[in-house]
Every structure is written in structure tokens, then in C-alpha cells.
């Protein structure tokens, strides 16, 4: 589908929104993965984003993105799963508290605990 260009001074707004509705109705999922295209205003090519059908249709019609291929979708979801696992591991590591005690300190603590136990009787 050819992008809808805004180079003219007058834009047919009805045609613009008609194209958005057509593209939106052609999109199969409620959330769509799109791949950005390089744009004159500095848009970076190749960035995959998960968007709503409405936003995806607008980006496609304006020529700023295309729908992701199956390979791109698979790679994107694999990266998302790996990132979630890494975040989970980091959270567990943050919660884990380890105290390192030297052996002489452990003997001292053991003696104190055994002395306290004797005093309670």
C-alpha cells in the first residue's frame, strides 16, 4: 500500500481516514507488531513496536512503518521472553541477602549462644 503523503497544502481528510480504516480492518490481531521505516524527520529504521490496530494503521498509511513479518515477530517475542527472565533473575538477586562471616566470628557466636543457653537454666 502506498503511503499517504502530506506534501500538498490541502489534504483530503476523508480519504486519509478511509485509508486508515481500510488498513485497520485488514490487520488480523488487536495488537500489531510494526517495524519502523527511516523517515525524513529522523525516524529510525528497523525498530519493532507492539501497538494497537489504530496506531499501526495510522503508521502504515503515513509510510512510517510496515507490519512485521513472522520471522520478526518470532524474534521480537523471544527477546521479550529473555528480557522478562533476566528481569526476574535480577529481582531475585536483589532480594537475596547473603552474610559472609569469617570462621573465627562463627566460633565466637557459637560460644556466645551456648553460654546464653546455659545461663537460662
C-alpha positions as CSV (number, residue, x, y, z in Angstrom):
1,X,0.0,0.0,0.0
2,X,1.4,3.4,-0.9
3,X,1.9,5.8,1.9
4,X,-0.3,8.7,2.3
5,X,1.9,11.8,1.8
6,X,1.2,15.2,3.3
7,X,3.3,17.3,0.9
8,X,0.3,19.1,-0.6
9,X,-1.1,22.1,1.1
10,X,-4.6,20.6,1.0
11,X,-5.2,17.1,2.2
12,X,-8.3,15.1,1.6
13,X,-9.1,14.2,5.2
14,X,-11.9,11.8,4.2
15,X,-9.6,9.8,2.0
16,X,-6.9,9.8,4.7
17,X,-9.2,8.3,7.4
18,X,-10.8,6.0,4.8
19,X,-7.3,4.5,4.2
20,X,-6.7,4.2,7.9
21,X,-10.0,2.3,8.4
22,X,-9.2,0.0,5.4
23,X,-5.7,-0.9,6.8
24,X,-7.1,-1.2,10.3
25,X,-9.8,-3.7,9.1
26,X,-7.1,-5.7,7.2
27,X,-5.0,-6.1,10.3
28,X,-5.7,-9.5,11.9
29,X,-4.8,-9.0,15.6
30,X,-5.9,-6.5,18.2
31,X,-2.2,-5.8,19.0
32,X,0.0,-5.5,16.0
33,X,3.8,-5.6,15.6
34,X,5.1,-2.9,13.3
35,X,8.6,-2.3,12.0
36,X,9.6,1.4,11.7
37,X,10.9,2.8,8.4
38,X,13.5,5.6,8.1
39,X,11.8,8.9,7.8
40,X,12.9,12.4,6.9
41,X,12.2,13.7,10.4
42,X,14.7,11.3,11.9
43,X,12.7,8.1,12.3
44,X,15.0,5.1,12.9
45,X,14.6,2.1,10.6
46,X,14.1,-1.4,11.9
47,X,12.6,-0.7,15.4
48,X,9.9,-3.2,16.2
49,X,7.0,-2.0,18.3
50,X,3.8,-3.5,19.6
51,X,0.9,-1.1,19.0
52,X,-2.9,-1.1,18.8
53,X,-4.6,-1.7,15.5
54,X,-5.5,2.0,15.3
55,X,-1.9,3.3,15.8
56,X,-0.5,0.6,13.5
57,X,-2.9,1.5,10.7
58,X,-2.0,5.2,11.0
59,X,1.7,4.5,10.9
60,X,1.3,2.2,7.9
61,X,-0.8,4.7,6.0
62,X,1.6,7.5,6.7
63,X,4.5,5.4,5.5
64,X,6.3,5.4,8.8
65,X,6.1,1.6,9.5
66,X,5.2,-1.7,7.9
67,X,3.7,-4.8,9.5
68,X,6.3,-7.2,10.9
69,X,6.9,-10.5,9.2
70,X,6.5,-13.8,11.0
71,X,10.3,-14.1,11.5
72,X,10.4,-10.6,13.0
73,X,7.5,-11.4,15.3
74,X,9.2,-14.6,16.5
75,X,12.5,-12.8,17.2
76,X,10.7,-10.0,19.0
77,X,8.8,-12.3,21.3
78,X,11.9,-14.4,22.0
79,X,13.7,-11.2,23.0
80,X,10.8,-10.2,25.2
81,X,10.8,-13.6,27.0
82,X,14.5,-13.4,27.5
83,X,14.2,-9.8,28.9
84,X,11.5,-10.9,31.3
85,X,13.6,-13.8,32.5
86,X,16.6,-11.6,33.0
87,X,14.5,-9.0,34.9
88,X,13.1,-11.8,37.1
89,X,16.6,-13.1,37.8
90,X,17.8,-9.6,38.7
91,X,14.9,-9.1,41.0
92,X,15.6,-12.4,42.8
93,X,19.3,-11.5,43.1
94,X,18.3,-8.1,44.5
95,X,16.2,-9.8,47.2
96,X,18.7,-12.4,48.1
97,X,20.8,-11.3,51.1
98,X,23.9,-13.2,52.0
99,X,26.0,-12.5,55.0
100,X,29.6,-13.6,54.8
101,X,31.0,-14.5,58.2
102,X,34.6,-15.4,58.8
103,X,35.3,-18.7,60.6
104,X,36.6,-17.1,63.9
105,X,33.5,-15.0,64.1
106,X,31.3,-18.1,63.8
107,X,33.2,-19.8,66.6
108,X,32.7,-16.7,68.8
109,X,29.0,-16.6,68.0
110,X,28.6,-20.3,68.7
111,X,30.3,-19.8,72.1
112,X,28.1,-16.8,73.0
113,X,25.0,-18.8,72.0
114,X,26.0,-21.8,74.1
115,X,26.8,-19.6,77.1
116,X,23.4,-17.9,76.8
117,X,21.7,-21.2,76.7
118,X,23.5,-22.3,79.9
119,X,22.5,-19.0,81.7
120,X,18.8,-19.6,81.0
121,X,18.6,-22.7,83.1
